[in-house]
Amino acid sequence: MQLVSHQKSLSRHPMPPMRHVPAELDNRTLDNENARRLWAAVLERAILDLQERTTRTEAVAWVSSNRRGVGSFQWICQQLDMDPPSVKQALLAMATSRCLSRRGEMGEESTSEA
C-alpha cells in the first residue's frame, strides 16, 4: 500500500524534461559549462554582498584577497576568463560608491528630519 501512495506522489511531481545534448559534446564540456555557471553564481553572490551593508565587509575582504586557490576571487576570475585586477577594481569602486551614496542618503534624511 505505501508503495502505491509513493508512486502517486511521484506522478504529481514529474521530472522536468531532459535537455537535449548534442552528441558531439562530451561530459567534460558539459562539466566545464556547469562549473563555469557555478563559479559565475559565486561571483554574482559576491556582487550582491558588496551592495549590502551587513555583508559588504566580508565581500570586500574576499575580493581584495590575493589568494589564488580553488574558490578564491582570483581563481574564479581566471576560470571565467576575466582579468582579476580589472574586475577587482570595478567591484571595489562599485562597493565604495554604493557605500558613499548610502551615507549621503542617510545624511540627507537626518538633515531633513532636524
C-alpha positions as CSV (number, residue, x, y, z in Angstrom):
1,M,0.0,0.0,0.0
2,Q,2.7,2.5,0.9
3,L,4.4,1.8,-2.4
4,V,1.3,2.8,-4.3
5,S,0.9,6.1,-2.4
6,H,4.6,6.8,-3.0
7,Q,4.1,6.2,-6.7
8,K,1.2,8.6,-6.7
9,S,3.3,11.3,-5.0
10,L,5.9,10.8,-7.7
11,S,3.4,11.2,-10.5
12,R,2.2,14.5,-9.1
13,H,5.7,15.9,-9.4
14,P,7.0,14.8,-12.7
15,M,10.6,15.2,-13.6
16,P,11.3,18.2,-15.9
17,P,12.1,17.2,-19.5
18,M,15.8,16.5,-20.0
19,R,17.7,19.0,-22.1
20,H,18.8,17.7,-25.4
21,V,22.6,17.4,-25.5
22,P,24.2,17.2,-28.9
23,A,26.1,14.0,-29.5
24,E,29.4,15.9,-30.2
25,L,29.5,17.3,-26.7
26,D,31.3,15.1,-24.2
27,N,30.9,15.1,-20.5
28,R,34.0,17.2,-20.0
29,T,32.4,20.0,-22.0
30,L,29.2,19.8,-20.0
31,D,31.0,19.6,-16.7
32,N,33.1,22.7,-17.7
33,E,30.0,24.6,-18.6
34,N,28.3,23.7,-15.4
35,A,31.4,24.6,-13.4
36,R,31.5,28.0,-15.2
37,R,27.9,28.6,-14.2
38,L,28.6,27.7,-10.6
39,W,31.6,30.0,-10.3
40,A,29.7,32.8,-12.1
41,A,26.9,32.4,-9.5
42,V,29.5,32.7,-6.7
43,L,30.8,35.9,-8.3
44,E,27.3,37.2,-8.6
45,R,26.7,36.5,-5.0
46,A,29.8,38.5,-4.1
47,I,28.5,41.4,-6.2
48,L,25.2,41.3,-4.3
49,D,27.0,41.0,-1.0
50,L,29.1,44.1,-1.8
51,Q,25.8,46.1,-2.1
52,E,24.5,45.1,1.3
53,R,25.7,46.8,4.5
54,T,25.6,43.6,6.5
55,T,27.8,41.5,4.1
56,R,30.0,44.2,2.5
57,T,33.0,43.8,4.8
58,E,33.4,40.1,4.1
59,A,32.8,40.6,0.4
60,V,35.4,43.3,0.2
61,A,37.9,41.1,2.0
62,W,37.2,38.2,-0.4
63,V,37.6,40.4,-3.5
64,S,40.7,42.1,-2.1
65,S,42.4,38.8,-1.2
66,N,45.5,37.8,-3.1
67,R,44.8,34.1,-2.6
68,R,44.8,32.0,-5.8
69,G,43.4,28.7,-4.6
70,V,40.3,27.0,-5.8
71,G,37.3,29.1,-5.0
72,S,39.2,32.3,-4.4
73,F,38.3,35.5,-6.2
74,Q,41.4,35.4,-8.3
75,W,40.9,31.8,-9.3
76,I,37.2,32.3,-10.2
77,C,38.0,35.3,-12.4
78,Q,40.6,33.2,-14.2
79,Q,38.1,30.3,-14.7
80,L,35.6,32.8,-16.2
81,D,38.3,34.3,-18.5
82,M,38.2,37.6,-16.7
83,D,41.1,39.8,-15.7
84,P,41.2,39.7,-11.9
85,P,42.8,43.1,-11.3
86,S,40.2,44.8,-13.6
87,V,37.2,43.1,-12.1
88,K,38.6,43.7,-8.6
89,Q,39.0,47.4,-9.3
90,A,35.5,47.7,-10.7
91,L,33.8,45.8,-7.9
92,L,35.6,47.7,-5.1
93,A,34.8,51.0,-6.9
94,M,31.2,50.0,-7.0
95,A,31.2,49.0,-3.4
96,T,32.8,52.3,-2.4
97,S,30.4,54.4,-4.4
98,R,27.4,52.5,-3.1
99,C,28.6,52.9,0.5
100,L,29.2,56.6,0.0
101,S,25.8,57.2,-1.7
102,R,24.1,55.4,1.2
103,R,25.9,57.6,3.7
104,G,24.8,60.6,1.7
105,E,21.2,59.4,1.6
106,M,21.3,58.8,5.4
107,G,22.8,62.3,5.9
108,E,20.0,63.9,3.8
109,E,17.4,62.0,5.7
110,S,18.8,63.1,9.1
111,T,19.1,66.8,7.9
112,S,15.5,66.8,6.6
113,E,14.2,65.5,9.9
114,A,16.0,68.1,12.0
